Amino acid sequence: MPMDGLTLGFAARELNARLAGGRIDKVTQPEKDLVILLVRAGNENRRLLLCASPSNARCHLTASPFANPLEPPAFCMLLRKQLTGGRILGVRQVGGDRVIHVDIDTVDELGDHVLRRLILEVMSRHSNLILTDGEGRILEAARHVNDSMSRVRQVLPGLAYEAPPAQDKADPETVAPEELARRLREAGDIPLHKALSASVCGLSGTAAKELAFRVLDPGEDRTGDLAGAAERLCGLFRRLPDMASPRVLRDADGDPCDALPFPYLSLDLGMQTEAPSLSSALEQCFGTRDAKDRMRQKSASTVRLLRGQIERCERKLALQEEELASAARMEEYRLMGELINANLWQLQKGQREAVLPNWYDESGGSVTVPLDIRLTPAQNAQRYFKRYQKARAARVTAAEQKALTLKELDYLEGALLDVDKCVGESELEEIREELARTGYMKRTASRKEKRALPKSKPYRYLSSDGIEIHVGKNAAQNERLTQSAGPDEMWLHAKDMPGSHVIIRAAGEIPMQTLKEAALLAAWYSKGQRSANVPVDYTLRRYVKKPGGTPTGFVTYVNQRTAYMTPAEADIRRIEKLEE
């Protein structure tokens, strides 16, 4: 769920306590809307993440690694110039709303101390990161907003910074009980949480329900004593800073779905797990989701290309199937030609058809043979023999073309499956390089001139028996993984379908549970992921060979055995996944 003002207030207080007085040693910008400040504070290096993503805007401390772009963006270069060496004066929330100010004391070119303010606006698709000077003038922003984009407020270098348009809502930190009661009364006869959401800044529906739950009688959603409720709510607002006890809310599958600044009594407490800090909770909830969203955006063009090529192959395959179906009549053409030749003595030019005895029919049946009235009987026979020869040649050609199309379709579906497994830009770039090598995509000229991305790494799992299992994410990884495996290590792959190469990193006798878990992984990371009884071949690595001239990741193997697995996400989750 998007970060609301209530959670943002707790985040600002936590960050202020940990970062105030800290020195900014480094600035990086992994994404156009994500900035990380390396801050030396309290004898520790801490990394402040400020993200203005439309769907995952947030701020917190992070321990996650981020790959930086080959060339730092202009915004990053300016931040480095303006902020490096500066000290954080404070981190604060503005008016209970979804706006964070990070004030920084730094030194300009003349050696004078100046104020710089980094502003994070958490406002869905309008989220932004803005740097201003001590006079409130915009120095730069992650997203420029001109008058053609918004008539209300422009965000451009050189303009005076204007706060987002104020809503007619109360600041929870300063609102008086009388004012709150008046606002709740003006909201009308609606549930208290809806009135709260409409009256107080920064409250999401979930947060408003929690606050209303804490001041209402059990089972009630409204009250006749709005003055009393307002009094209790204002008291609750004042106590909020002391209630900090971060929790991670999990869904039915056990996945993090929200970060809570304190236990929400209105939600199932059994689904809330304690977190060491709100930053940790936010990272658990937003980190994976944000990475997946960004990877989905970066891979969108590649996915479109692959789907287009797959559709082309499917259309070609349908035509080839039609050709093969047509070629299936070749024996019928030969038979008609032979029957005409055998009965020339009783046929005449101008006949539209002839009913002739079928010598090949044991029951003594006959065949109705259509004739061209413009041709003699002998010419009609030759016409059928030519059709036979053409159909026979077409069958051979269509069969060969069909085999090539099926091979190409298998390759493209495998590449599409690999894109879905990407978790980093290195993996996506490897797939693009392979598609460029095979002619499906143009290779970017600038890539050769830039620093190469590090090679991607496979998934690493730990079996119940403590044995590592490695799973390739794409064709290039599959090839590296298989080539690097020891001859007596076990190799697994879903049979006759695109999928990952899986290696059990152990020689000798493999425990049955480890083998089962590796086979589940091979089935899960294959085209048969959502199927039942997926055949998975397994054999020793020594029996796996790569024929010369074959595509990346293609292998042949012998001495295999086959296990039939029905992969389920719950089973995969139970296998411990190691950090890459």
Secondary structure as GFF3:
##gff-version 3
##sequence-region A 1 580
A	DSSP	alpha_helix	5	19	.	.	.	ID=ss1
A	DSSP	beta_strand	23	31	.	.	.	ID=ss2
A	DSSP	beta_strand	34	41	.	.	.	ID=ss3
A	DSSP	beta_strand	44	51	.	.	.	ID=ss4
A	DSSP	beta_strand	58	61	.	.	.	ID=ss5
A	DSSP	alpha_helix	74	83	.	.	.	ID=ss6
A	DSSP	beta_strand	87	93	.	.	.	ID=ss7
A	DSSP	beta_strand	99	107	.	.	.	ID=ss8
A	DSSP	beta_strand	113	121	.	.	.	ID=ss9
A	DSSP	three_ten_helix	124	126	.	.	.	ID=ss10
A	DSSP	beta_strand	128	132	.	.	.	ID=ss11
A	DSSP	beta_strand	138	141	.	.	.	ID=ss12
A	DSSP	alpha_helix	177	186	.	.	.	ID=ss13
A	DSSP	alpha_helix	192	199	.	.	.	ID=ss14
A	DSSP	alpha_helix	205	215	.	.	.	ID=ss15
A	DSSP	alpha_helix	226	239	.	.	.	ID=ss16
A	DSSP	three_ten_helix	240	243	.	.	.	ID=ss17
A	DSSP	beta_strand	247	250	.	.	.	ID=ss18
A	DSSP	beta_strand	256	260	.	.	.	ID=ss19
A	DSSP	three_ten_helix	269	271	.	.	.	ID=ss20
A	DSSP	beta_strand	272	274	.	.	.	ID=ss21
A	DSSP	alpha_helix	278	298	.	.	.	ID=ss22
A	DSSP	alpha_helix	300	327	.	.	.	ID=ss23
A	DSSP	alpha_helix	330	342	.	.	.	ID=ss24
A	DSSP	three_ten_helix	344	346	.	.	.	ID=ss25
A	DSSP	beta_strand	353	357	.	.	.	ID=ss26
A	DSSP	beta_strand	366	370	.	.	.	ID=ss27
A	DSSP	alpha_helix	377	420	.	.	.	ID=ss28
A	DSSP	alpha_helix	425	437	.	.	.	ID=ss29
A	DSSP	alpha_helix	445	449	.	.	.	ID=ss30
A	DSSP	beta_strand	459	462	.	.	.	ID=ss31
A	DSSP	beta_strand	468	471	.	.	.	ID=ss32
A	DSSP	alpha_helix	475	484	.	.	.	ID=ss33
A	DSSP	beta_strand	489	494	.	.	.	ID=ss34
A	DSSP	beta_strand	502	507	.	.	.	ID=ss35
A	DSSP	alpha_helix	512	524	.	.	.	ID=ss36
A	DSSP	beta_strand	534	540	.	.	.	ID=ss37
A	DSSP	three_ten_helix	541	543	.	.	.	ID=ss38
A	DSSP	beta_strand	544	545	.	.	.	ID=ss39
A	DSSP	beta_strand	556	557	.	.	.	ID=ss40
A	DSSP	beta_strand	561	565	.	.	.	ID=ss41
A	DSSP	alpha_helix	569	574	.	.	.	ID=ss42
A	DSSP	beta_strand	576	577	.	.	.	ID=ss43
###
